[in-house]
């Protein structure tokens, strides 16, 4: 019998399918960009992952595959998984068009992690992933299952605090502590709002505003929730960083663009952590 969680996943998939089409409409010839040596990776995940040449890498919630193919371009043997059929179809076409090999599989992440018997040198999830999972400990256990002994976990996320201020610094809206509470909101056109920070191949301004007819369902997880789930899954934390900028995404309306396709707090405002980055390893 279908459950409420199944319904949330189906609804959220529809929202992401619609948003994925809108996001890619802003990006110029991505295949040529990647084929000619371009990358969509940021310094934080590159530093945490270390040398990936010849390493097997699992990209959880890979969306349209740009980062996955950038990892492959850097020398990794990449598998990307995502529940959006629209995103996976785009990723496969982008792989073919760029000539960069990677494997892309369409599946809900937890189900895939719990059914796969393959293990990887690096398991990563980056930028707007963890909040889509109600059962965060289960997700991290799945990631641990997919990590070979001695392998590495890399997580780079927008800091959970930003969702409290996602409507604006003067209008905090969502609670920081909200265990088990589901939030319903369509996936928006954050690529368009970024004004090119997420379009390194060249940004296309789309005249018609994007309206997503489908709600997406998400959950709030605190920093403590994320760290504890990582530890409880059997990982050993190596690096934990709170970062005062957001890569690529204007997660709070008042953020200001700076070099490196980053967004920071306005100078007249107190600083806030805008990203959380960590690496961990699975003991031998």
Secondary structure by P-SEA (a helix, b strand, c coil): cccaaaaaaaaaaaaaaaaaaaaaaaccaaaaaaaaccccccaaaaaaacccccbbbbbccccccaaaaaaaaaccbbbbbbccaaaaaaaaaaaaaacbbbbbbbccaaaaaacccccccccccccccccccccaaaaaaaaaaaccccbbbbbbccccccccccccccccccccccccbbbbbccccccccccccccccbbbbbcbbbbbcbbbbbccccaaaaaaaaaaacccccbbbbbcccccccccccccccccccccccccccccccbbbbbbbbcc
